Amino acid sequence: MFNVSPAAATELLAAAARSAADGMALRIAARALTDGSIEYGMGFDDERENDESADYNGLTVLLVEHDMDIVMGI
């Protein structure tokens, strides 16, 4: 599981506003590498049909189900 602190949510929301992504959610992507490590990426995006979403201090975070399994360690 992961958490977004109030300070991080504030900064991410401000970054979205500065980059013309105001109102967009933060998408977290994860990919399991062959050596067992996990590579992460993130960016502002619109919600899609198969997304799981969660609210962290006013910031909507999106993950697709497959990525959620990686992030949660399933």
Buried (B, 14 or more C-beta within 10 A) or exposed (E): EEEBEEEBBBEBBEEBEEEEBEEBBBBBBBEEEEEEEEEEEEEBBEEEEEBEEBEBBEBBBBBBEEBBEBBEEE
